[in-house]
Amino acid sequence: PEQYLSLGMAEQNMMSFCGGLARENFTPWIHTFGVFCTRRPFDQLAMSVGVPNLNVKILGFLPGLTTPGGVTHQAIDDIALCRSIPNIRVLECGDATEVLSVLDVAQGIKGPVYVRMLRGEVPRLFPSYSPMKFATVRVLSDGNDICLITTGICTEEAIKARGMITSSGVQIRHLHLSTIVPFPVNVVLHAASSSKYGAITMENHLINGGVGSATAEVLAEYAVGQRLMRLGIPNCYAHGASRDYLVSEYGFDKYSLIKAIEELC
């Protein structure tokens, strides 16, 4: 960027400051840990950005349990918080292709956007010619036994399990969501309602308030009588450790997915 400002460890002030910039027709981009641009400055995010529907772009890196920094740095409720603020759009990157293309997507949206951004070594799951598109769901496999809905790092975990799943004869319709708000109601409704055994959501977030909750709301509102299993962080705070250990410990790695499929079928 041509202009860069470091506002220090004062995230509440940073959020309102950027709201002021947006009122003067600038397009501010906020970049910090996911927890420090959602939970800590939540009131300022709602009042200074959400209510006036200002064109502020927020990049929150190391979402969920991707940080070894422990509970103070783990943004495990950021989707839930942002879903509760009207006007804010929520995007999540699942691989290197989406990391490279998410800035263009966010820039093309009029109004506030929150991005769950990956950093460090990021795998490439999708070809470079297939960038992220706003409000578009990637269908990674098709089948009528189970509907699987994943976001972020959980899509990689699900892909790792694909061989073991298909060898068992279970056919899965796998949906990867990079746009969480607005939620793809029609796509999820069709996929879940047409599945034989039900649906599974898998997210690097609390199972309350995130993609699992959004899916449950859709199924309930449209009276879809299918079982839903939500994989993610249970209603607890996590401790600090490696990503691989944490996703296994809290039940949203590839083996947890396979166990859930066995239970559902």
C-alpha positions in Angstrom: 0.0 0.0 0.0 1.0 3.6 -0.6 0.1 4.5 3.0 0.8 2.4 6.0 0.0 3.2 9.6 0.9 1.2 12.7 -1.5 2.0 15.5 0.0 -0.2 18.1 -1.7 -2.3 20.7 -4.9 -0.3 20.6 -7.3 -2.3 18.5 -10.5 -0.5 19.7 -9.0 2.8 18.6 -7.8 1.3 15.3 -11.3 0.1 14.4 -12.9 3.5 15.0 -10.0 5.2 13.3 -10.5 3.2 10.2 -14.2 3.9 10.4 -13.3 7.6 10.2 -11.1 7.0 7.3 -13.9 5.2 5.4 -16.2 8.2 6.1 -13.6 10.3 4.2 -13.7 8.0 1.2 -10.6 6.1 2.0 -10.6 2.2 1.9 -8.8 1.2 5.1 -7.4 -2.4 5.4 -7.0 -3.6 8.9 -4.5 -6.5 9.5 -3.9 -8.2 12.8 -4.7 -11.4 14.7 -8.3 -12.5 14.1 -9.0 -12.3 17.8 -7.8 -8.7 18.0 -10.0 -7.4 15.2 -13.2 -9.1 16.3 -13.5 -10.0 20.0 -11.4 -7.3 21.5 -12.8 -4.3 19.6 -16.3 -5.8 19.1 -18.2 -2.7 20.2 -16.2 -0.5 17.8 -16.5 -3.0 15.0 -20.3 -2.9 15.4 -20.8 0.8 16.1 -18.0 2.4 14.0 -18.1 0.0 11.0 -21.2 -2.2 11.0 -23.9 0.2 11.8 -22.8 2.9 9.3 -22.0 0.1 6.8 -18.6 1.5 6.0 -16.1 0.2 3.4 -13.6 -1.2 5.9 -11.7 -4.4 5.0 -10.5 -6.5 8.0 -7.9 -9.3 7.6 -7.7 -11.5 10.7 -4.9 -13.9 10.5 -4.3 -17.2 12.4 -8.0 -17.9 13.0 -9.2 -20.6 15.3 -6.6 -23.1 16.5 -4.0 -22.3 13.8 -2.0 -20.3 16.4 0.1 -21.9 19.1 -0.4 -18.8 21.2 -3.0 -20.3 23.5 -6.4 -19.0 24.4 -5.5 -15.3 24.3 -4.7 -15.5 20.6 -7.2 -18.1 19.4 -10.0 -16.6 17.4 -12.5 -19.3 18.0 -15.6 -17.1 18.1 -14.9 -14.6 15.3 -17.4 -15.9 12.8 -20.1 -16.0 15.5 -19.3 -12.4 16.5 -19.3 -11.1 12.9 -22.5 -13.0 12.0 -24.3 -11.1 14.7 -23.4 -7.7 13.1 -25.6 -6.8 10.1 -23.8 -5.6 7.0 -20.5 -7.4 7.6 -19.6 -10.0 5.0 -17.4 -12.9 6.1 -14.9 -14.8 3.9 -12.5 -17.6 4.8 -9.4 -18.8 2.9 -8.9 -22.5 2.4 -5.7 -22.7 0.4 -3.0 -20.6 -1.3 -5.1 -19.9 -4.3 -7.8 -18.3 -2.2 -5.2 -16.4 -0.2 -3.9 -14.9 -3.4 -7.3 -14.0 -4.7 -9.2 -12.9 -1.6 -8.0 -9.3 -1.7 -9.6 -8.8 -5.1 -12.8 -10.4 -3.8 -12.9 -8.2 -0.7 -12.1 -5.1 -2.7 -15.0 -5.8 -5.0 -17.6 -5.8 -2.1 -19.1 -2.5 -1.1 -19.2 -2.4 2.7 -17.4 -4.0 5.6 -15.7 -7.4 5.0 -14.0 -9.7 7.5 -11.5 -12.2 6.1 -10.2 -15.3 8.1 -6.7 -15.2 6.6 -4.1 -18.0 6.6 -0.4 -17.3 7.0 2.9 -19.3 7.0 3.0 -22.4 4.9 -0.3 -22.8 3.1 -1.1 -25.7 0.8 -2.6 -25.3 -2.7 -5.7 -27.3 -3.0 -7.3 -25.5 -5.9 -5.7 -24.6 -9.3 -4.4 -21.1 -9.8 -6.9 -20.6 -12.6 -9.8 -21.1 -10.2 -9.7 -18.2 -7.8 -12.1 -17.4 -4.9 -15.4 -16.0 -6.1 -17.8 -14.2 -3.8 -20.9 -16.1 -2.8 -19.8 -19.2 -4.8 -19.6 -22.7 -3.3 -16.9 -25.1 -4.5 -18.3 -28.6 -5.1 -15.3 -30.9 -4.5 -17.1 -34.2 -4.8 -20.6 -35.4 -5.6 -22.6 -38.1 -4.0 -26.0 -38.7 -2.3 -25.0 -40.5 0.9 -23.7 -37.6 3.0 -23.5 -33.8 2.6 -20.1 -32.6 4.0 -19.6 -28.8 4.4 -16.2 -27.5 5.2 -14.3 -24.2 5.5 -10.8 -23.1 5.9 -8.2 -25.6 7.1 -10.9 -28.2 7.5 -11.2 -28.6 3.7 -7.6 -29.8 3.6 -8.4 -32.3 6.4 -11.4 -33.6 4.5 -9.5 -34.0 1.3 -6.9 -36.0 3.2 -9.6 -38.4 4.2 -11.2 -38.7 0.8 -9.4 -41.9 -0.2 -10.4 -43.8 2.9 -14.0 -42.5 2.6 -14.4 -43.5 -1.0 -12.8 -46.9 -0.5 -15.6 -47.7 2.0 -18.2 -47.1 -0.6 -19.7 -43.9 0.9 -20.5 -41.2 -1.6 -20.1 -37.7 -0.3 -21.2 -34.4 -1.7 -18.4 -32.1 -0.4 -19.0 -28.4 -0.3 -16.2 -25.9 0.4 -17.4 -22.6 1.6 -15.2 -19.5 1.2 -18.1 -17.1 1.7 -19.7 -17.7 5.1 -21.8 -14.5 5.2 -24.0 -14.3 3.3 -24.6 -18.0 3.9 -25.4 -20.1 0.8 -28.8 -21.2 2.0 -30.1 -22.7 -1.3 -27.0 -24.7 -2.0 -26.8 -26.1 1.5 -30.5 -26.8 1.6 -30.4 -28.8 -1.6 -27.3 -30.7 -0.7 -28.4 -31.6 2.8 -32.0 -32.4 2.0 -31.0 -34.8 -0.9 -28.5 -36.7 1.3 -29.4 -40.2 2.4 -27.8 -40.2 5.9 -27.6 -36.5 6.7 -25.0 -33.7 6.9 -21.7 -33.0 8.6 -20.1 -29.6 9.1 -16.4 -29.2 9.8 -14.9 -25.9 10.9 -12.0 -24.4 12.8 -14.3 -22.5 15.1 -16.7 -23.2 18.0 -19.5 -25.4 16.9 -21.8 -22.8 18.3 -22.3 -19.7 16.2 -20.3 -20.7 13.1 -21.0 -22.8 10.0 -22.5 -25.6 12.0 -25.0 -23.3 13.6 -25.8 -21.6 10.2 -26.5 -25.0 8.7 -28.7 -26.0 11.6 -30.7 -22.8 11.2 -31.3 -23.6 7.5 -32.4 -27.2 8.2 -34.7 -26.1 11.0 -36.3 -23.2 9.1 -37.0 -25.4 6.1 -38.1 -28.4 8.2 -35.4 -30.7 6.7 -35.6 -33.9 8.7 -32.0 -34.9 8.4 -29.4 -35.5 11.1 -26.6 -32.9 11.4 -23.2 -33.6 13.0 -21.1 -30.6 13.8 -17.3 -31.0 14.0 -15.3 -28.2 15.4 -14.3 -26.8 18.8 -16.7 -27.9 21.5 -18.1 -25.4 24.0 -14.7 -24.8 25.7 -11.4 -22.9 25.5 -8.4 -24.6 24.0 -4.9 -24.7 25.3 -1.8 -23.8 23.3 -0.1 -26.5 21.2 0.7 -27.4 17.6 -2.1 -27.1 15.0 -2.0 -30.9 14.2 -2.3 -31.8 17.9 -5.1 -29.3 18.5 -7.3 -30.3 15.5 -7.0 -33.9 16.6 -7.6 -33.2 20.3 -10.7 -31.1 19.7 -12.1 -33.4 17.0 -12.0 -31.9 13.5 -9.1 -33.7 11.8 -9.4 -36.3 9.1 -9.8 -39.2 11.6 -12.6 -37.4 13.4 -14.4 -36.9 10.1 -14.1 -40.6 9.3 -15.4 -41.5 12.8 -18.4 -39.2 12.2 -19.2 -40.7 8.9 -19.1 -44.2 10.4 -21.5 -43.0 13.1 -23.8 -41.3 10.6 -24.0 -44.3 8.3 
